[in-house]
Amino acid sequence: MNMRHLAAALVLALPMAAIADQCSPEIAKIDELLANPPAKVPAEDVASAKLLREEAVSLRTAGKDVECVATTGLALELLGDGESG
């Protein structure tokens, strides 16, 4: 592998590491919100957020970090936290 290939691999790998590091804290944030959901959030949205959280955990386990972050973002929006991602 020459230096160009190595540099390209590093450029591609660094953002993925940042995304992977973002998924676990967002799942933890969902857990906090699910433990005490805001009163303004409808029960249907809380139920949907629970399902999205489980999907996010499965995606993280499968190594699908970009999809995991997108899924946690949806769950956080449902729970009234628009500052995800």
Beta strands, then each sheet from edge to edge (+ up, - down):
end
